[in-house]
């Protein structure tokens, strides 16, 4: 089951100001099926908690990569669970089962909150994957219609199958620097703000009448003291660079 939430103006996901409708298997766009859940047990200040974030599979040739936000990858470990759909069923594998090890770890790029992991498992032959050719180096102009597909507030994790939430948004900027990050992090802005748990989700932009391409990875929000909030994403050219560099090194 998939649920589409249509955002109205600047309303946040926490507000129930959208239309929700279930989509049958025949109506599901293949791009939505590539989205996964990353569940990690995190210990901080003597307390243990389970954190969930979003990721997605993307393929270059025969090699499959797991992509997510770098800060989500930093929270993960070999025992982290990766949940993904196989048709009408869902599957759970540990990162170590997908090949994460000391020799095969997350790949990152300075100034971008993006991480990729080369993965392999026999079940991935049946899993939905985006193609690297579905990703765009250039951001479209502001006001372009977007889709962000993920698991905000852990919605869609509980039930007989995974149910990613599809959130409609608008691009609001080109690539800029995040003024709140000291490492010169590069981002683009979108509206409305989207809830926690969506970090690592693919951001699709509409090209033409019904042609969707990945233009970024959702990485969080910006907020000020008045309560104003904006979504931020890492541009997809960083994702493309990481995959192309790894693919070239593997030849």
N, C-alpha and C positions, 0 to 999 in steps of 0.2 A: 504494500500500500504506500502511495506517495501522497503528500498533501501540499497544495499550493497555497501560499499566503500572499495576498496582494496588498502591498504596502500603500498607505494613503498619506501623501505629504511626507512629513518628517516623523511619523509615528514609529515608536520603537517596537521591537518584537514583544516586549513585555505587555504592551497594550493589545487588547483583543479587538483590533480595528481592521480586520481583513476578512476576505471571504475564503472559507476552507472547503475543499472538495476532494474526495477520494478519486484516484485515477486507476483504471483497470490496467492489467499487464499490457494489453494491446495499445494503450494510450501513453505508456511511459516512453519518453525519449531515451535513446540509448545513453546519452551523456549523463543522465541522472544515475544510471546503474553503476557508474565507475566510482561513486563516492563510498568511503569507508569510515568506520569509527575506530579511533585509537584510544584505548582505555589503559591508563597507567596508574599504578600505586605510587604515590608521592609521599615522602617523609620530609616534614619541615618543622623545625622547632619542637621536636619530640612528638609530633602528631602525624598520624597516617591518614591519608585521604585518597579517594579514587577520582582521578581527573579524566574527563573525556574531551576529545577534540575530534576534528574532522580531517580527513585526508582523501586522496584519490589516486587511482592507478592511471598511469600514462605509459605509452609504449613507443619505443623506437626500434624498428625492426622486430627482432624476436625478444629483445630485452624489455622486461616490465620494471617500472620504477614506482615506488610509493612516494608521493609528494605530499608535503604538509607545510605548516609554518615552522620556522626554525625553533621558536620557543616551545612548540609542542613536541618537536623532536628531542629537545633538551630534557624534557620531562620523562621521556620514554626510557625503557630498558629492555633487555632481551626477553623479559617475561611479559611485557605489555601485550595486550590482546588487540588483534586487528579483526574487526567484524565487517564482512562484506556479503553482498547478495550473489547468489547463483540461481538465476531464475526467480522462482517464488520462495526459495529457501535462503537462509542465511548461514554463514560459516564463520567460525572463530578459530584463528590461528595465532600463535605467539610470534613475536617478531623474530625470535631465534629460529622458528620453523620456516620463516620466510627468508632466512639466510643472514640475519644481522649477526655480526661477530666483530671481534677486534680487527680482523682483516677486512671486513665489509661493513663499514659504519656510514653514518649519515654524511652526505656531502653538502656543503654550504658555500655561500658567496658573501664576501664582506659587504656590508651596507644594505643587505636585503634579508628580510625575515622569511626566508624560504629554505627548505631542506628536501633532499631527495635521497632515497635508499634503493639501490639495485636489489630486486627481490626475485626469488624463484621458488616455485612449488608446483606440483602437478595440477592442483586445482586452479591455478591461474590461467591455464589453457581454456577454462570455461568462464572465467571472470570477464566482466565488461571492462574495457580499458579505453581511455582516450588515446588518440594517435598524436604524436608530437606535431604532425602537420595541422592538427586542430588548434594549435596554440599560436598566438600572434605576438610578434615583437613590438609592434606599435600600438599604443593606446588609441582607441577611437576618440572622437571629440566629446567634450562634456555634453550632458543630457542624453547620451546614448543609453538605450534600455539594457539593463543587466539582469542576470539571474545569479543568485548565490545559493548553492545547494549544500546543506549540511545538517548539523544536529544541535541547534541552539538549545541551551538549558537542558541538554540530554533528551530533548523531545525525539520520539521515534526510535528510542533504543529498546523499549520494553514492549513485548508482544510476540506474536508468532513469526513476524518478519521485520526487517529493518524498514523504517519509514522516514527517509530523509525529508526535510522541510525545504520547499522551494520558495525562495524569497525574491520578490521583484524589487529592483533598485534602479538608481540612475547614477551614471558617472558624473562627478562634479568637478574634476580637475585633470590636468596632465600630471606628469611625474614631478614630484617636489620633494624637498627634504622635510623630515619630521622634526619640528622645532623642539620636541620634548625628549629627543634621543641624542645622547652625546656622541654616538658613533656615526653620525651622519646618515642614519637610515633613510632610504629612499622609498617613497610611497606614492599612492594616488588616493584621492578622496572620493567617496560615494555616499549617497543618502538613500534611505534613512540609516540610523545606527542599528546594528544587529547584535543579538545577545551572545553571551559567553557560551563556549562550546562549538562555535562556528569556525574558530581559528583553523586554518589549513584547508578551508573549503575552496573549490574552484569557483572562479567568477567568470561567467560567460557573458559575452556581448552579442547583441543581435546584429548580424550582417545581412542586408537584404530583407526579404519577407519572412524567412524562417530558417536562417542559417546562423547557428550559434558557434562562437569560437571562444577559447579560453584567453582572457586578456590579463588575468591576475590570480592571486591567491589571497583570500580574506585573512587578515592578521590581527584585527582588533578595532578599537574605537579611540577617538580623541574626545575629551570632555573638558568643560570649563566649570567655573564655580556657579554659573547661572543655571546649570543643568543641560546646557546645549551639548549635543553629541553628534559625531560624524563617524562613519565607517572608514577604515583605511585598508588598502590592499597593496600587496607587493606586485609590481608589474611582471608579466609573464616572461619578458625577455631574460630575466635572471634564471628562471626555470629552464628555458630553452638552452641557455649557455651551459648550465650544469650538466644537462643530459648530453649535449653534444660533446662536451669535454670528456665526460666519462666514456661515451661511446667510442670516441677517437682513441682514448687510452687503452680500450679493451681490444682493439684490433690487433 
